[in-house]
Amino acid sequence: MHTIHAVIAHLVTNWQRMTDPAEAERGDSPVGTAVITAILVAGAVVVAGAIVAVANGWVALIPTQP
């Protein structure tokens, strides 16, 4: 239970630091970066799914021995 509290406290502290207006001049918004990352991950999942589907289709064409 102590570990969960420590992780939550760490995440809250980092979130407050990242959203602090004084830190805003350091580059891109963390929200924009998170959105871009989520889009890239979704694209990777789609590509991986397509690869698995094609591979399964090829495997289904392999004749089996009687």
Secondary structure, 3 states (H helix, E strand, C coil): CHHHHHHHHHHHHHHHHHCCHHHHHHCCCHHHHHHHHHHHHHHHHHHHHHHHHHHHHHHHCCCCCC
